[in-house]
Amino acid sequence: MTAQVHDPIDAAVRREIEQRLDAVEATEGVRLLMAVESGSRAWGFPSPDSDYDVRFVYVRPRDWYLSLVPGRDVIEHSIVDEIDLNGWDVRKALGLLLKSNAVISEWMLSPIRYRADDPFVGRLAALADALLDPRALAHHYANLGRAASNRWLDRPGDVPVKKYFYALRPALAVRALRLAPTVRPPMNLQALIEATDLPASLSDRIAELVEAKSRTNEMSNGTRAPEIEQLIAEELARVSELPVTPMREDAAVRASELFVELVNQ
């Protein structure tokens, strides 16, 4: 008997998201290549009032890309009923991938999918693996972690539980890259913990914070955790230990060929 996999997204919410994605395709005249969750629910530490951060990559008909004046390369919708729906044109996604952008990498690694991936996504992931620059990705995560922690990490006083995770996840991504510099780090916190060989005491303390956040609103304060704060500070300071992988000379050509093949389908 096949074991049933728990869907972290409420069935009614999933149906609503799927209907909105259908509407995007119909009204915008695009084809979705992937649609995923990219926020605290996919990161592994949601609160009861967390939004649904739906992100997608799409392709338009070939002639749209032939215009003299480039069209807008994002589709954005206002948050309605806690559903935040936004997407990138595939040309934008490929351009950012060439800059070692971690966001598109994370979307491809999201554990929550709202659509079955187009076969193109597998080829996009293979390109991301081939062009991986661990130092560039580590810089992205370190900047993210510092921006999330620079106002509280070295200061006394209560800290909202949410703020721990917005610094901890980037710190663990840096650690994952240090331990396996040829592998794009997981998006999900629990997967990051598994990939970073943390001491059991730290893993247990993080699990306690995840449980606390699951029972409180986004900005509820929690007890300070010095051992986690030390981990955050140490890992965010170790970016220079990551190797630099120069961009391959054929990177832009490979991305362009992939794009042309897709829009000519």
Secondary structure in CASP SS format (residue, H / E / C, confidence):
PFRMAT SS
TARGET T0000
AUTHOR 0000-0000-0000
METHOD secondary structure of the structure
MODEL  1
M C 1.00
T C 1.00
A C 1.00
Q C 1.00
V C 1.00
H C 1.00
D C 1.00
P C 1.00
I C 1.00
D C 1.00
A H 1.00
A H 1.00
V H 1.00
R H 1.00
R H 1.00
E H 1.00
I H 1.00
E H 1.00
Q H 1.00
R H 1.00
L H 1.00
D H 1.00
A H 1.00
V H 1.00
E H 1.00
A H 1.00
T H 1.00
E H 1.00
G C 1.00
V C 1.00
R E 1.00
L E 1.00
L E 1.00
M E 1.00
A E 1.00
V E 1.00
E E 1.00
S C 1.00
G C 1.00
S H 1.00
R H 1.00
A H 1.00
W H 1.00
G C 1.00
F C 1.00
P C 1.00
S C 1.00
P C 1.00
D C 1.00
S C 1.00
D C 1.00
Y E 1.00
D E 1.00
V E 1.00
R E 1.00
F E 1.00
V E 1.00
Y E 1.00
V E 1.00
R C 1.00
P C 1.00
R H 1.00
D H 1.00
W H 1.00
Y H 1.00
L H 1.00
S C 1.00
L C 1.00
V C 1.00
P C 1.00
G C 1.00
R C 1.00
D C 1.00
V E 1.00
I E 1.00
E E 1.00
H C 1.00
S C 1.00
I C 1.00
V E 1.00
D C 1.00
E C 1.00
I E 1.00
D E 1.00
L E 1.00
N E 1.00
G E 1.00
W E 1.00
D E 1.00
V H 1.00
R H 1.00
K H 1.00
A H 1.00
L H 1.00
G H 1.00
L H 1.00
L H 1.00
L C 1.00
K C 1.00
S C 1.00
N C 1.00
A H 1.00
V H 1.00
I H 1.00
S H 1.00
E H 1.00
W H 1.00
M H 1.00
L H 1.00
S C 1.00
P C 1.00
I C 1.00
R E 1.00
Y C 1.00
R C 1.00
A C 1.00
D C 1.00
D C 1.00
P H 1.00
F H 1.00
V H 1.00
G H 1.00
R H 1.00
L H 1.00
A H 1.00
A H 1.00
L H 1.00
A H 1.00
D H 1.00
A H 1.00
L C 1.00
L C 1.00
D C 1.00
P H 1.00
R H 1.00
A H 1.00
L H 1.00
A H 1.00
H H 1.00
H H 1.00
Y H 1.00
A H 1.00
N H 1.00
L H 1.00
G H 1.00
R H 1.00
A H 1.00
A H 1.00
S H 1.00
N C 1.00
R C 1.00
W C 1.00
L C 1.00
D C 1.00
R C 1.00
P C 1.00
G C 1.00
D C 1.00
V E 1.00
P E 1.00
V H 1.00
K H 1.00
K H 1.00
Y H 1.00
F H 1.00
Y H 1.00
A H 1.00
L H 1.00
R H 1.00
P H 1.00
A H 1.00
L H 1.00
A H 1.00
V H 1.00
R H 1.00
A H 1.00
L H 1.00
R H 1.00
L H 1.00
A C 1.00
P C 1.00
T C 1.00
V C 1.00
R C 1.00
P C 1.00
P C 1.00
M C 1.00
N C 1.00
L H 1.00
Q H 1.00
A H 1.00
L H 1.00
I H 1.00
E H 1.00
A H 1.00
T C 1.00
D C 1.00
L C 1.00
P C 1.00
A H 1.00
S H 1.00
L H 1.00
S H 1.00
D H 1.00
R H 1.00
I H 1.00
A H 1.00
E H 1.00
L H 1.00
V H 1.00
E H 1.00
A H 1.00
K H 1.00
S H 1.00
R C 1.00
T C 1.00
N C 1.00
E C 1.00
M C 1.00
S C 1.00
N E 1.00
G E 1.00
T C 1.00
R C 1.00
A C 1.00
P H 1.00
E H 1.00
I H 1.00
E H 1.00
Q H 1.00
L H 1.00
I H 1.00
A H 1.00
E H 1.00
E H 1.00
L H 1.00
A C 1.00
R C 1.00
V H 1.00
S H 1.00
E H 1.00
L C 1.00
P C 1.00
V C 1.00
T C 1.00
P C 1.00
M C 1.00
R C 1.00
E C 1.00
D C 1.00
A H 1.00
A H 1.00
V H 1.00
R H 1.00
A H 1.00
S H 1.00
E H 1.00
L H 1.00
F H 1.00
V H 1.00
E H 1.00
L H 1.00
V H 1.00
N C 1.00
Q C 1.00
END
